[in-house]
Amino acid sequence: MWRVRIFSCPECGNAYEAYPPDDNHTTASLEEPKEVEGSVIKIVHDCEKCKHPITLYWYKPKKGKGFIG
């Protein structure tokens, strides 16, 4: 089951919900990540309030200290 993520439009601050695209790409960033394990999925949302395009980059969490998965 995927968990919803809440983001805010950088233009107007309106909150919106986003869901991971699959079970592997569960971490999101508003900036394109530089160092990730595997692929990055780019998804563009339009803010419902101001119509500003918001780009989310979904990727697999990097394994490191304390990683369980």
N, CA, C and O atoms as a MOPAC input file, in Angstrom:
PM7 MOZYME 1SCF
protein

 N      0.84700 1    -1.19700 1     0.00000 1
 C      0.00000 1     0.00000 1     0.00000 1
 C      0.88000 1     1.24400 1     0.00000 1
 O      1.78400 1     1.37700 1     0.82500 1
 N      0.61700 1     2.12400 1    -0.90300 1
 C      1.40100 1     3.34500 1    -1.01300 1
 C      0.86400 1     4.41200 1    -0.07300 1
 O     -0.34600 1     4.54800 1     0.10300 1
 N      1.75600 1     5.14900 1     0.51400 1
 C      1.35700 1     6.21600 1     1.42100 1
 C      1.34500 1     7.55700 1     0.69100 1
 O      2.22900 1     7.85400 1    -0.11200 1
 N      0.34500 1     8.34000 1     0.98400 1
 C      0.22100 1     9.66100 1     0.37700 1
 C      1.31000 1    10.57900 1     0.93500 1
 O      1.69900 1    10.47500 1     2.09900 1
 N      1.78400 1    11.46700 1     0.08500 1
 C      2.73600 1    12.49800 1     0.49200 1
 C      2.04900 1    13.84400 1     0.27700 1
 O      1.31800 1    14.02600 1    -0.69700 1
 N      2.28300 1    14.76900 1     1.17500 1
 C      1.70200 1    16.10300 1     1.06400 1
 C      2.81000 1    17.08300 1     0.67500 1
 O      3.85100 1    17.14700 1     1.32700 1
 N      2.57600 1    17.83500 1    -0.38100 1
 C      3.51300 1    18.85100 1    -0.84900 1
 C      2.78500 1    20.18100 1    -0.94400 1
 O      1.55500 1    20.22900 1    -0.96300 1
 N      3.55300 1    21.25500 1    -1.00300 1
 C      2.98300 1    22.59300 1    -1.19000 1
 C      3.49000 1    23.16900 1    -2.49800 1
 O      4.65000 1    22.98600 1    -2.86500 1
 N      2.61400 1    23.86000 1    -3.19100 1
 C      3.00400 1    24.53600 1    -4.41700 1
 C      4.03500 1    25.61900 1    -4.06100 1
 O      3.77600 1    26.44600 1    -3.18700 1
 N      5.19800 1    25.62400 1    -4.72700 1
 C      6.20400 1    26.63900 1    -4.42200 1
 C      5.77000 1    28.04500 1    -4.84100 1
 O      6.34900 1    29.03400 1    -4.39100 1
 N      4.76600 1    28.13400 1    -5.69000 1
 C      4.28800 1    29.43200 1    -6.17600 1
 C      3.25200 1    30.06100 1    -5.23900 1
 O      3.38000 1    31.22900 1    -4.87300 1
 N      2.22700 1    29.29400 1    -4.84800 1
 C      1.13000 1    29.87200 1    -4.05400 1
 C      0.97100 1    29.23000 1    -2.66600 1
 O      0.22500 1    29.74400 1    -1.83300 1
 N      1.66900 1    28.10600 1    -2.41200 1
 C      1.58700 1    27.45500 1    -1.10800 1
 C      0.44100 1    26.47900 1    -0.93700 1
 O      0.30300 1    25.87500 1     0.12700 1
 N     -0.38200 1    26.31200 1    -1.95700 1
 C     -1.51200 1    25.38700 1    -1.87700 1
 C     -1.00500 1    23.96100 1    -1.66500 1
 O     -0.10000 1    23.51200 1    -2.36900 1
 N     -1.58500 1    23.24800 1    -0.69800 1
 C     -1.18700 1    21.86600 1    -0.42400 1
 C     -1.84900 1    20.90900 1    -1.41100 1
 O     -2.97900 1    21.13400 1    -1.84500 1
 N     -1.13800 1    19.84500 1    -1.75900 1
 C     -1.71200 1    18.82200 1    -2.62300 1
 C     -1.12900 1    17.46500 1    -2.25400 1
 O     -0.04800 1    17.37400 1    -1.67100 1
 N     -1.85900 1    16.42000 1    -2.60100 1
 C     -1.45200 1    15.04700 1    -2.30300 1
 C     -0.79300 1    14.43200 1    -3.52600 1
 O     -1.21100 1    14.66200 1    -4.66100 1
 N      0.24200 1    13.64700 1    -3.27100 1
 C      0.90600 1    12.90400 1    -4.34200 1
 C      1.19300 1    11.50000 1    -3.83000 1
 O      1.51000 1    11.30600 1    -2.65600 1
 N      1.08000 1    10.53600 1    -4.71400 1
 C      1.32100 1     9.14200 1    -4.37000 1
 C      2.53300 1     8.61900 1    -5.13300 1
 O      2.72500 1     8.97800 1    -6.29500 1
 N      3.34700 1     7.78300 1    -4.50900 1
 C      4.47800 1     7.18500 1    -5.23200 1
 C      3.96900 1     6.41200 1    -6.45200 1
 O      2.90500 1     5.79700 1    -6.39100 1
 N      4.71400 1     6.43700 1    -7.55100 1
 C      4.27500 1     5.75700 1    -8.76200 1
 C      4.31800 1     4.23300 1    -8.67400 1
 O      3.61400 1     3.55200 1    -9.42000 1
 N      5.14200 1     3.68900 1    -7.76500 1
 C      5.21900 1     2.23800 1    -7.58500 1
 C      5.88600 1     1.94000 1    -6.24200 1
 O      6.18800 1     2.85200 1    -5.47200 1
 N      6.11300 1     0.64200 1    -5.97000 1
 C      6.69600 1     0.23700 1    -4.69000 1
 C      8.18600 1     0.53200 1    -4.57200 1
 O      8.71900 1     0.55200 1    -3.46200 1
 N      8.86000 1     0.75800 1    -5.67300 1
 C     10.30300 1     1.02300 1    -5.64300 1
 C     10.64100 1     2.49400 1    -5.51600 1
 O     11.61600 1     2.84400 1    -4.85200 1
 N      9.86600 1     3.35400 1    -6.12900 1
 C     10.13500 1     4.79300 1    -6.14100 1
 C      9.26300 1     5.46500 1    -5.07900 1
 O      8.20100 1     6.00600 1    -5.38900 1
 N      9.71500 1     5.42600 1    -3.83400 1
 C      8.88600 1     5.88500 1    -2.71900 1
 C      9.36600 1     7.17400 1    -2.07400 1
 O      8.71800 1     7.68700 1    -1.16200 1
 N     10.48300 1     7.70100 1    -2.53100 1
 C     11.00800 1     8.95500 1    -2.00900 1
 C     10.85400 1    10.01400 1    -3.08600 1
 O     11.10500 1     9.75100 1    -4.26200 1
 N     10.43800 1    11.22100 1    -2.68400 1
 C     10.20900 1    12.28600 1    -3.66400 1
 C     10.99700 1    13.53200 1    -3.31600 1
 O     11.31000 1    13.79100 1    -2.15400 1
 N     11.31000 1    14.29500 1    -4.34500 1
 C     12.02700 1    15.55000 1    -4.18300 1
 C     11.51600 1    16.54400 1    -5.21900 1
 O     11.11300 1    16.15900 1    -6.31700 1
 N     11.53600 1    17.81900 1    -4.86100 1
 C     11.17500 1    18.86500 1    -5.82100 1
 C     12.35600 1    19.20300 1    -6.72600 1
 O     12.19000 1    19.86800 1    -7.74900 1
 N     13.55500 1    18.74100 1    -6.34500 1
 C     14.75100 1    18.93800 1    -7.15700 1
 C     15.24200 1    17.58500 1    -7.64600 1
 O     15.12600 1    16.58600 1    -6.93600 1
 N     15.78500 1    17.54700 1    -8.84900 1
 C     16.26100 1    16.28500 1    -9.39600 1
 C     17.42600 1    15.76900 1    -8.55600 1
 O     18.42300 1    16.47000 1    -8.38400 1
 N     17.30800 1    14.54700 1    -8.03200 1
 C     18.37700 1    14.01400 1    -7.18600 1
 C     19.62500 1    13.69900 1    -8.00700 1
 O     19.53700 1    13.26300 1    -9.15500 1
 N     20.77800 1    13.92600 1    -7.40100 1
 C     22.05000 1    13.71100 1    -8.09900 1
 C     22.55200 1    12.28000 1    -7.93300 1
 O     23.00900 1    11.66600 1    -8.89700 1
 N     22.46800 1    11.74700 1    -6.71400 1
 C     22.99300 1    10.40900 1    -6.44600 1
 C     21.87100 1     9.51000 1    -5.94900 1
 O     21.42500 1     9.62900 1    -4.80800 1
 N     21.42500 1     8.61800 1    -6.80900 1
 C     20.37100 1     7.67300 1    -6.43700 1
 C     20.75300 1     6.28800 1    -6.93100 1
 O     21.57900 1     6.13900 1    -7.83100 1
 N     20.14100 1     5.28100 1    -6.33000 1
 C     20.31700 1     3.91100 1    -6.78500 1
 C     19.14700 1     3.58200 1    -7.70400 1
 O     18.01000 1     3.49200 1    -7.24300 1
 N     19.40400 1     3.40300 1    -8.98000 1
 C     18.33200 1     3.08100 1    -9.91200 1
 C     17.81500 1     4.30000 1   -10.64300 1
 O     18.47800 1     5.33500 1   -10.72000 1
 N     16.62000 1     4.15500 1   -11.17600 1
 C     16.03200 1     5.18800 1   -12.01700 1
 C     15.27600 1     6.24000 1   -11.21300 1
 O     14.95900 1     6.05000 1   -10.03900 1
 N     15.00000 1     7.34600 1   -11.88000 1
 C     14.21100 1     8.43900 1   -11.32100 1
 C     12.99100 1     8.61100 1   -12.21300 1
 O     13.11100 1     8.62800 1   -13.43800 1
 N     11.81500 1     8.74100 1   -11.60100 1
 C     10.58000 1     8.97600 1   -12.35100 1
 C     10.17000 1    10.43000 1   -12.13300 1
 O      9.95200 1    10.86900 1   -11.00400 1
 N     10.07200 1    11.15700 1   -13.22900 1
 C      9.69200 1    12.57300 1   -13.18900 1
 C      8.20100 1    12.68500 1   -13.48300 1
 O      7.72700 1    12.20700 1   -14.51400 1
 N      7.46100 1    13.32300 1   -12.56600 1
 C      6.02200 1    13.51700 1   -12.75100 1
 C      5.71000 1    14.99800 1   -12.53500 1
 O      6.13700 1    15.59500 1   -11.54700 1
 N      4.96900 1    15.57400 1   -13.46200 1
 C      4.59500 1    16.99100 1   -13.36300 1
 C      3.12800 1    17.09000 1   -12.96400 1
 O      2.25900 1    16.49400 1   -13.60000 1
 N      2.86600 1    17.84800 1   -11.90500 1
 C      1.50600 1    18.12600 1   -11.44400 1
 C      1.22800 1    19.60200 1   -11.69300 1
 O      2.13800 1    20.42500 1   -11.59700 1
 N      0.00600 1    19.94300 1   -12.00700 1
 C     -0.39300 1    21.35000 1   -12.09800 1
 C     -1.13900 1    21.70800 1   -10.82600 1
 O     -2.07800 1    21.01300 1   -10.43800 1
 N     -0.73000 1    22.78300 1   -10.17600 1
 C     -1.40000 1    23.22900 1    -8.96400 1
 C     -2.86500 1    23.51100 1    -9.28000 1
 O     -3.18500 1    24.18700 1   -10.25800 1
 N     -3.74500 1    22.98300 1    -8.43800 1
 C     -5.18400 1    23.19600 1    -8.66100 1
 C     -5.58800 1    24.65100 1    -8.47400 1
 O     -6.55200 1    25.11600 1    -9.08300 1
 N     -4.85500 1    25.36400 1    -7.63500 1
 C     -5.21400 1    26.75200 1    -7.33800 1
 C     -4.66800 1    27.74400 1    -8.36900 1
 O     -5.42100 1    28.54300 1    -8.92600 1
 N     -3.33900 1    27.68900 1    -8.62500 1
 C     -2.73200 1    28.69800 1    -9.50700 1
 C     -2.27600 1    28.14400 1   -10.85600 1
 O     -1.81100 1    28.89600 1   -11.71200 1
 N     -2.41000 1    26.81400 1   -11.04800 1
 C     -2.05100 1    26.12200 1   -12.29200 1
 C     -0.54300 1    26.09700 1   -12.56300 1
 O     -0.12700 1    25.73200 1   -13.66200 1
 N      0.26500 1    26.46900 1   -11.60100 1
 C      1.72500 1    26.42200 1   -11.73800 1
 C      2.16400 1    24.95700 1   -11.86200 1
 O      1.73000 1    24.12900 1   -11.06100 1
 N      3.01600 1    24.61200 1   -12.84300 1
 C      3.48300 1    23.22800 1   -12.95100 1
 C      4.48700 1    22.90900 1   -11.84200 1
 O      5.41200 1    23.68100 1   -11.58900 1
 N      4.29400 1    21.77000 1   -11.18900 1
 C      5.16300 1    21.34200 1   -10.09700 1
 C      5.74900 1    19.99300 1   -10.48800 1
 O      5.01100 1    19.04200 1   -10.74400 1
 N      7.06000 1    19.91000 1   -10.53500 1
 C      7.73100 1    18.67400 1   -10.91300 1
 C      8.20100 1    17.93900 1    -9.67500 1
 O      8.90000 1    18.50300 1    -8.83300 1
 N      7.81400 1    16.67300 1    -9.56900 1
 C      8.28900 1    15.79700 1    -8.49600 1
 C      9.16500 1    14.72000 1    -9.11600 1
 O      8.84800 1    14.17300 1   -10.17200 1
 N     10.25900 1    14.42800 1    -8.45000 1
 C     11.16300 1    13.36700 1    -8.86400 1
 C     11.06000 1    12.24600 1    -7.84400 1
 O     11.41800 1    12.42600 1    -6.67900 1
 N     10.57500 1    11.09400 1    -8.27600 1
 C     10.41300 1     9.93000 1    -7.40300 1
 C     11.57300 1     8.97500 1    -7.63700 1
 O     11.94700 1     8.70500 1    -8.77800 1
 N     12.14100 1     8.46400 1    -6.53900 1
 C     13.27200 1     7.55000 1    -6.66000 1
 C     13.29600 1     6.57200 1    -5.49400 1
 O     12.59000 1     6.73600 1    -4.49900 1
 N     14.12300 1     5.56300 1    -5.65000 1
 C     14.28400 1     4.53800 1    -4.61700 1
 C     15.18000 1     5.10300 1    -3.51300 1
 O     16.22500 1     5.68300 1    -3.80800 1
 N     14.78600 1     4.94300 1    -2.24700 1
 C     15.64400 1     5.43500 1    -1.16900 1
 C     17.01200 1     4.77500 1    -1.22800 1
 O     17.12400 1     3.57000 1    -1.45600 1
 N     18.04300 1     5.57000 1    -1.02300 1
 C     19.40100 1     5.05500 1    -1.03200 1
 C     19.66300 1     4.24900 1     0.22400 1
 O     19.37900 1     4.69800 1     1.33500 1
 N     20.20900 1     3.05200 1     0.04100 1
 C     20.51700 1     2.19900 1     1.19200 1
 C     21.69300 1     2.81400 1     1.95200 1
 O     22.68600 1     3.24000 1     1.36100 1
 N     21.55500 1     2.84500 1     3.24300 1
 C     22.62200 1     3.39300 1     4.06500 1
 C     22.41400 1     2.98300 1     5.50500 1
 O     21.68600 1     2.03500 1     5.79800 1
 N     23.04200 1     3.68700 1     6.37400 1
 C     22.94500 1     3.39300 1     7.78900 1
 C     21.49800 1     3.46600 1     8.25400 1
 O     20.82000 1     4.47200 1     8.04400 1
 N     21.03200 1     2.40000 1     8.88300 1
 C     19.67100 1     2.37700 1     9.40100 1
 C     18.61500 1     2.00300 1     8.38100 1
 O     17.42900 1     1.98100 1     8.71000 1
 N     19.01800 1     1.70300 1     7.13200 1
 C     18.03100 1     1.36300 1     6.09200 1
 C     17.46300 1    -0.02900 1     6.34500 1
 O     18.20500 1    -0.98300 1     6.57700 1
 N     16.16500 1    -0.13000 1     6.29800 1
 C     15.49300 1    -1.42800 1     6.41400 1
 C     14.66000 1    -1.61300 1     5.16300 1
 O     13.76800 1    -0.80500 1     4.90300 1
 N     14.90900 1    -2.61600 1     4.40300 1
 C     14.11600 1    -2.78900 1     3.20000 1
 C     14.56700 1    -3.79500 1     2.30900 1
 O     13.95500 1    -4.01200 1     1.26200 1

